[in-house]
Amino acid sequence: MKPLAPKVIKPRAARAPYVDREGLEQAALLREVALRHPAAAKLIYHVPNGGHRHKAVAVKLKEQGVKAGIPDLVLPMARGGYFGLYIEFKATPPFDAAVSPSQDAYIHALTEQGYLAIVCRGHFDAMEQLRAYLILPPTRAAA
């Protein structure tokens, strides 16, 4: 009988820690909005649809109305004939992700309902689009 050779354990290759670039850039955007556009900062909000959740939590959230594809940021300020602004926020290239089919469908549906729904790639792109939206004249309801 042959003696067993000792088992060689190979160390795993070190994996770089995960960096939520999109989240970091979105937080930077919201800090800048707070400094430059306080009225918008009071109203803009993030829709926390992403992230990993326990399956039971995901089921409960879906029952409560969470839907795939809803854009990340909502600004309920009517400008330029639009009812409000929705931003699907992606990280700056090359760290950006593709727009999913559910995100694309939701953006089109929002546009059909009179909202400006756009995809922004990075903090600077989003800030530029937000500034352009805010200088549009306020949308007034017909009396």
KAHU-V215007 format. One record per helix or strand. SS is the DSSP state (2 for helix, 1 for strand). FROM is the first residue (numbers start at 1). TO is the last residue. If there is no record, write none. Layout:
ss:SS from:FROM to:TO
ss:SS from:FROM to:TO
This chain:
ss:2 from:21 to:36
ss:2 from:38 to:43
ss:1 from:45 to:46
ss:2 from:55 to:63
ss:1 from:73 to:75
ss:1 from:79 to:79
ss:1 from:85 to:90
ss:2 from:101 to:112
ss:1 from:116 to:121
ss:2 from:123 to:134
ss:1 from:138 to:138
